[in-house]
């Protein structure tokens, strides 16, 4: 019997598999780094409330210690219907309700600027109710968009 040498060729080595154990190896992540981060209506609403609240806190010393909070819906209705905000001067809180502000208010033009103006107007009216003043007294220059 002759001793024979065998060559290790590509065919005897295991192939690289296209699929994993369960057939799902080549998947990519849902959001890749070049894509911008996801922006939601809740994030835009919170940003609008935050910027308006910071403007009011810097302009009015009475509002510096007031907490502006955002909730989805009020616990119940009142005589006027569904409230858009609740001003609690004794507790030092203003609670803005996102869904009634966004869905029950009517915009004449549905774009990002008018939605932001709607939210800022609600923040100003809630702060005016908290201070027992007219909303135009809080920031007359803030309402002149055009």
C-alpha positions, 0 to 999 in steps of 0.5 A: 500500500502506498502512502498518499498525501492529500491536499487541503483544498478550498472544498474541504474547508467549511464554507462561510455561511450566508445565514446563521443558525436560524437563517437570520445572520445578515440583518442590519440595525434598524437605525443606522448612524447616518440617519437623523434621530427619531423626532416625535410629537411628544418631543416637539411638544416638550421642547416648545413648552420648555422654551416658552417656560424658560422665556417666562421664567427669565422675564417674570420673577414670580414664575422662577420657582413655578414647575411647568409640567406636561401630562397627556390628559386631565383626570376629568372635565369641568363646566367648560369642557376638557381643560387645556391646562391647570394652574395651581398657584398654591402648589407652584405648578402649571400642568399643560395637557398635551392631547387637548392642546394638540387635538382640540385646537384648530389651526388655520395652517397645519405646519410646524410653525403654527403648531409651535405657536399654538403650544406657546400660546397655551403656555402663555395663557396658563402662566397668565391664569397663574399670575392673574394677568392678561396673556398679552402683558406677559410678552407682547413681543413674543406673539408678533410672529409676522 
